[in-house]
Amino acid sequence: MAKKFREKTQKNFFESETFFENRLSIRSEWQKTSSEKKLKKIFLK
């Protein structure tokens, strides 16, 4: 049990870098879409 947990945490540690990059890309995507929505609202008025 403990060995499995340790392997899992090690795996997560090595994947955390890509996870952080994924979060950054997701955030930038979200900002892009939200700004596009704001622009659409302005143009639709």
A tleap script that builds the chain and sets N, CA, C and O, in Angstrom:
source leaprc.protein.ff14SB
mol = sequence {
  NMET ALA LYS LYS PHE ARG GLU LYS THR GLN
  LYS ASN PHE PHE GLU SER GLU THR PHE PHE
  GLU ASN ARG LEU SER ILE ARG SER GLU TRP
  GLN LYS THR SER SER GLU LYS LYS LEU LYS
  LYS ILE PHE LEU CLYS
}
set mol.1.N position { 0.833 -1.209 0.000 }
set mol.1.CA position { 0.000 0.000 0.000 }
set mol.1.C position { 0.867 1.259 0.000 }
set mol.1.O position { 0.689 2.160 -0.819 }
set mol.2.N position { 1.813 1.291 0.946 }
set mol.2.CA position { 2.686 2.461 1.046 }
set mol.2.C position { 3.567 2.609 -0.198 }
set mol.2.O position { 3.817 3.712 -0.686 }
set mol.3.N position { 4.030 1.446 -0.693 }
set mol.3.CA position { 4.882 1.467 -1.888 }
set mol.3.C position { 4.106 2.017 -3.084 }
set mol.3.O position { 4.624 2.817 -3.864 }
set mol.4.N position { 2.864 1.576 -3.211 }
set mol.4.CA position { 2.023 2.050 -4.308 }
set mol.4.C position { 1.812 3.561 -4.200 }
set mol.4.O position { 1.885 4.288 -5.190 }
set mol.5.N position { 1.552 4.006 -2.986 }
set mol.5.CA position { 1.321 5.433 -2.768 }
set mol.5.C position { 2.566 6.240 -3.118 }
set mol.5.O position { 2.477 7.309 -3.723 }
set mol.6.N position { 3.727 5.716 -2.729 }
set mol.6.CA position { 4.981 6.415 -3.006 }
set mol.6.C position { 5.220 6.502 -4.520 }
set mol.6.O position { 5.643 7.539 -5.031 }
set mol.7.N position { 4.944 5.405 -5.225 }
set mol.7.CA position { 5.092 5.421 -6.683 }
set mol.7.C position { 4.138 6.427 -7.309 }
set mol.7.O position { 4.496 7.128 -8.256 }
set mol.8.N position { 2.937 6.492 -6.782 }
set mol.8.CA position { 1.936 7.411 -7.322 }
set mol.8.C position { 2.364 8.863 -7.110 }
set mol.8.O position { 2.241 9.688 -8.015 }
set mol.9.N position { 2.866 9.172 -5.910 }
set mol.9.CA position { 3.284 10.545 -5.633 }
set mol.9.C position { 4.501 10.917 -6.476 }
set mol.9.O position { 4.607 12.052 -6.940 }
set mol.10.N position { 5.414 9.979 -6.677 }
set mol.10.CA position { 6.566 10.245 -7.536 }
set mol.10.C position { 6.108 10.532 -8.956 }
set mol.10.O position { 6.589 11.469 -9.593 }
set mol.11.N position { 5.187 9.732 -9.446 }
set mol.11.CA position { 4.651 9.929 -10.790 }
set mol.11.C position { 3.998 11.306 -10.884 }
set mol.11.O position { 4.214 12.034 -11.853 }
set mol.12.N position { 3.206 11.659 -9.887 }
set mol.12.CA position { 2.554 12.965 -9.875 }
set mol.12.C position { 3.588 14.085 -9.844 }
set mol.12.O position { 3.402 15.128 -10.471 }
set mol.13.N position { 4.671 13.868 -9.117 }
set mol.13.CA position { 5.714 14.888 -9.030 }
set mol.13.C position { 6.329 15.132 -10.401 }
set mol.13.O position { 6.572 16.274 -10.793 }
set mol.14.N position { 6.578 14.042 -11.124 }
set mol.14.CA position { 7.185 14.195 -12.446 }
set mol.14.C position { 6.196 14.776 -13.450 }
set mol.14.O position { 6.595 15.434 -14.411 }
set mol.15.N position { 4.915 14.536 -13.228 }
set mol.15.CA position { 3.903 15.054 -14.152 }
set mol.15.C position { 3.443 16.455 -13.770 }
set mol.15.O position { 2.727 17.107 -14.531 }
set mol.16.N position { 3.856 16.921 -12.585 }
set mol.16.CA position { 3.361 18.215 -12.097 }
set mol.16.C position { 3.818 19.363 -12.988 }
set mol.16.O position { 3.117 20.367 -13.120 }
set mol.17.N position { 5.002 19.215 -13.606 }
set mol.17.CA position { 5.493 20.276 -14.477 }
set mol.17.C position { 4.577 20.460 -15.677 }
set mol.17.O position { 4.199 21.580 -16.019 }
set mol.18.N position { 4.224 19.344 -16.314 }
set mol.18.CA position { 3.331 19.430 -17.458 }
set mol.18.C position { 1.946 19.871 -16.998 }
set mol.18.O position { 1.241 20.575 -17.721 }
set mol.19.N position { 1.556 19.454 -15.789 }
set mol.19.CA position { 0.270 19.880 -15.245 }
set mol.19.C position { 0.236 21.385 -15.102 }
set mol.19.O position { -0.769 22.020 -15.422 }
set mol.20.N position { 1.340 21.968 -14.617 }
set mol.20.CA position { 1.419 23.418 -14.466 }
set mol.20.C position { 1.323 24.110 -15.825 }
set mol.20.O position { 0.639 25.123 -15.973 }
set mol.21.N position { 2.013 23.550 -16.805 }
set mol.21.CA position { 1.947 24.112 -18.160 }
set mol.21.C position { 0.529 24.012 -18.710 }
set mol.21.O position { 0.036 24.935 -19.358 }
set mol.22.N position { -0.117 22.886 -18.447 }
set mol.22.CA position { -1.494 22.707 -18.904 }
set mol.22.C position { -2.401 23.753 -18.286 }
set mol.22.O position { -3.262 24.318 -18.961 }
set mol.23.N position { -2.205 24.012 -16.986 }
set mol.23.CA position { -3.028 25.015 -16.308 }
set mol.23.C position { -2.815 26.386 -16.930 }
set mol.23.O position { -3.766 27.143 -17.121 }
set mol.24.N position { -1.558 26.704 -17.247 }
set mol.24.CA position { -1.273 27.995 -17.859 }
set mol.24.C position { -1.957 28.123 -19.214 }
set mol.24.O position { -2.548 29.156 -19.525 }
set mol.25.N position { -1.872 27.065 -20.017 }
set mol.25.CA position { -2.484 27.113 -21.344 }
set mol.25.C position { -4.007 27.193 -21.229 }
set mol.25.O position { -4.657 27.902 -21.996 }
set mol.26.N position { -4.569 26.459 -20.265 }
set mol.26.CA position { -6.012 26.497 -20.063 }
set mol.26.C position { -6.433 27.902 -19.645 }
set mol.26.O position { -7.446 28.417 -20.117 }
set mol.27.N position { -5.655 28.518 -18.762 }
set mol.27.CA position { -5.982 29.858 -18.299 }
set mol.27.C position { -5.929 30.859 -19.453 }
set mol.27.O position { -6.817 31.700 -19.590 }
set mol.28.N position { -4.888 30.769 -20.281 }
set mol.28.CA position { -4.772 31.696 -21.405 }
set mol.28.C position { -5.917 31.478 -22.398 }
set mol.28.O position { -6.454 32.436 -22.955 }
set mol.29.N position { -6.284 30.210 -22.615 }
set mol.29.CA position { -7.411 29.905 -23.493 }
set mol.29.C position { -8.687 30.525 -22.940 }
set mol.29.O position { -9.475 31.114 -23.679 }
set mol.30.N position { -8.880 30.386 -21.644 }
set mol.30.CA position { -10.091 30.900 -21.015 }
set mol.30.C position { -10.140 32.423 -21.120 }
set mol.30.O position { -11.190 33.003 -21.394 }
set mol.31.N position { -8.984 33.065 -20.896 }
set mol.31.CA position { -8.940 34.525 -21.012 }
set mol.31.C position { -9.258 34.951 -22.433 }
set mol.31.O position { -9.949 35.945 -22.655 }
set mol.32.N position { -8.745 34.187 -23.399 }
set mol.32.CA position { -8.984 34.501 -24.801 }
set mol.32.C position { -10.478 34.412 -25.110 }
set mol.32.O position { -11.044 35.308 -25.738 }
set mol.33.N position { -11.109 33.329 -24.667 }
set mol.33.CA position { -12.526 33.145 -24.970 }
set mol.33.C position { -13.371 34.181 -24.241 }
set mol.33.O position { -14.347 34.684 -24.798 }
set mol.34.N position { -13.009 34.507 -22.997 }
set mol.34.CA position { -13.788 35.494 -22.255 }
set mol.34.C position { -13.663 36.870 -22.899 }
set mol.34.O position { -14.641 37.616 -22.956 }
set mol.35.N position { -12.475 37.213 -23.384 }
set mol.35.CA position { -12.317 38.504 -24.057 }
set mol.35.C position { -13.091 38.516 -25.373 }
set mol.35.O position { -13.641 39.546 -25.764 }
set mol.36.N position { -13.134 37.368 -26.055 }
set mol.36.CA position { -13.918 37.277 -27.290 }
set mol.36.C position { -15.400 37.468 -26.994 }
set mol.36.O position { -16.110 38.126 -27.754 }
set mol.37.N position { -15.864 36.894 -25.892 }
set mol.37.CA position { -17.263 37.058 -25.509 }
set mol.37.C position { -17.568 38.520 -25.219 }
set mol.37.O position { -18.626 39.023 -25.596 }
set mol.38.N position { -16.645 39.203 -24.552 }
set mol.38.CA position { -16.842 40.630 -24.263 }
set mol.38.C position { -16.925 41.426 -25.552 }
set mol.38.O position { -17.757 42.322 -25.691 }
set mol.39.N position { -16.055 41.091 -26.491 }
set mol.39.CA position { -16.068 41.785 -27.778 }
set mol.39.C position { -17.385 41.554 -28.505 }
set mol.39.O position { -17.956 42.485 -29.075 }
set mol.40.N position { -17.871 40.309 -28.485 }
set mol.40.CA position { -19.129 39.989 -29.142 }
set mol.40.C position { -20.269 40.785 -28.512 }
set mol.40.O position { -21.147 41.285 -29.215 }
set mol.41.N position { -20.252 40.900 -27.175 }
set mol.41.CA position { -21.305 41.661 -26.505 }
set mol.41.C position { -21.282 43.111 -26.958 }
set mol.41.O position { -22.327 43.724 -27.176 }
set mol.42.N position { -20.074 43.653 -27.097 }
set mol.42.CA position { -19.948 45.047 -27.527 }
set mol.42.C position { -20.478 45.210 -28.950 }
set mol.42.O position { -21.196 46.165 -29.245 }
set mol.43.N position { -20.118 44.270 -29.831 }
set mol.43.CA position { -20.539 44.383 -31.223 }
set mol.43.C position { -22.033 44.117 -31.402 }
set mol.43.O position { -22.659 44.654 -32.315 }
set mol.44.N position { -22.600 43.283 -30.521 }
set mol.44.CA position { -24.009 42.941 -30.661 }
set mol.44.C position { -24.917 44.068 -30.201 }
set mol.44.O position { -26.088 44.112 -30.578 }
set mol.45.N position { -24.393 44.980 -29.391 }
set mol.45.CA position { -25.250 46.061 -28.874 }
set mol.45.C position { -25.609 47.063 -29.956 }
set mol.45.O position { -26.321 48.031 -29.689 }
savepdb mol mol.pdb
quit
